[in-house]
């Protein structure tokens, strides 16, 4: 039996307060973390309610921080961010609200810079293969396909 499983509810609450305070978390992540402790459903629910009431757990704040940080650090487009938030069971309302917080001008500039930089790094000689590598990369990052196809036409000239 692991030492985690014998912790008291108070100890678990403290551990989860710390877990939620050093990085924003969503309900799914906290529920996953709670699985590592031997607790009944009522105790788990009580802990989640405590974390929400004491503002350790806030889905709106999580969605906002997640979208801005993935955009800035990983240069993800809105499609990827939206899909990642949905995978974490964040509501459509909060997903859309979080995406609106990404500044439009910065979003456009990031796409331009990222796409031009990536185009320059592709050493492929075959034009079709180069185009495919370029499009695949940006689609994986979650950028809008229309935007990508317009850009590839512009860069090929």
N, C-alpha and C positions, 0 to 999 in steps of 0.2 A: 504494500500500500504506500502510495507516495505521501510525502509530508504535506503537500498541497491539500490533500483530501481531508486532513484532520484539522485544518484551520477553523477557527471560530468564525461566525458570520461577521463579527466586528472586524476581524483581521482581513477577511475577504473584501469587505467594504473599503477598508483602508487601501488595500492593494489595488482595487479597481479605481479608487479615486486618483491614485498615483498614475495608473495606466491611462486614465482619461485626461489627466492634467499635463502630461509631458507631450502628448500629441492628440489632436482632435480625433475622436472615434465616432463611428456610427453604431446604431443599435445592434447590427449584425455582428460586428467585431466584438462588442461587449458580450453578446450572447455566446459567441464562440469561446471567449475567454472563460466565461462562467461554467462551461462544460468541463473544464479541467478541475473543477471543485465538486466535491460530493455535497450536493444541495438538492432539496426538493423544489418543485416548480414554484411553490409559494414563496420560498426564500429567494429564489432567483428573481421573481417578479418584484419582491420587496426591495431588493438591491437596485434593480433598474429604476424603480420609482424614486428611490433615494438619490441616485445619480442625476436623474432629470431634475428633481426638486432643488438640488444643490448646484445646479448648472454645470455639472461635470460632463453631462451628456446632452447635446443639443444638435439635432439633425440639420437644422437650418444653418447653424454655424459651421458644421462639418462640411456640408455641401458647398458653401461659399469658399471656405479655406481650401478644400480639395480642388475645386475648379480653377481657382486663381493660381494655386501652387503647381498643378500639373501643366497649366498653360505656360507659366513662367519657366519652370525648371525642365520640363520634358518637351516643351513646344508642341503639346497636343492640341488638336483642333477640337471644335465643339462636339463633333460626332463621337469621338473617342471618350471625351469627358462625360457626355450624356450616357453612353453605354456603360461606362465604369460606375457611374452613380446608380444607374438602374440595377446593375448587378448587385449593388449593396442595398437594394430595396428602398431607395430614396424616392419619395413621391414625385410625380410629374411636376407638381406645383413648385416644389423646392428645387428640382433640377433646372426648370426654366428660370426661376428667380436667380439661381447661382450663375447660370450662363449669361444672364443680362448684366452681371457685374463685371464681365470681361470688357474692357474698353474697346470699342469698335475700331478706332484708329490704330491702337496698339495691335489688335488682332490682324488687321490688314498688313501692317508693317512687318509683323512677325512672319506672316505667310510669305511675303515678298522676299525677305532676307533668307528665310529657311529654304525656300524653293530655289532661289538663285544660287545659294551656297551649295546645295545638294547637286544641282545640275552641273556645276563646275567640278565636283568631285567624282562624277561617274566617268570612268575611263573607257567604257564600252564604245567600240567603233561602229557597230551595227546600229543604225538610227532607230529601228523598231525596238531592239532590245534595250537601248538607252532610254527610250520613251517609257517602256514597260517598267524598268527599274525605278525611274523617277516617279511614275504614277503610283506604283505599289508602295513605295516608301511613304509618300504623303497620305495615301489612303489608310495605311496601317496607323499612322499618327492621328487619323481621325479628321482630316481636312475634307471639305466639301468637294465632291467629284467635279462639279461644273467649274469651280474655281481652279482645280488642278488641270483640267483639260484645256481651259483658256490659257493658263500659264505655260503649259507645255508647247502649245502652238506659238505663243509669243517667243519662247526661248529657242525654238527650232529655226527661227528666221535669222 
